[in-house]
Amino acid sequence: MSLIRVRQRRKKTWIDTRKGLSPSRLVGLFIVVAVLIWYLSGF
């Protein structure tokens, strides 16, 4: 997955969050992003 795609998705989820996203889904998304950053920084 490219970084551009991740940033676009992050921007989209940010808009969805402002519309009103369920907190559990937001926490799950945060964990996925955190793991992705940790995984990428591992190299």
Secondary structure, DSSP 4 states (H G I P E B T S, - for coil): --HHHHHHHHHHHHHHHHHH--HHHHHHHHHHHHHHHHHHHT-
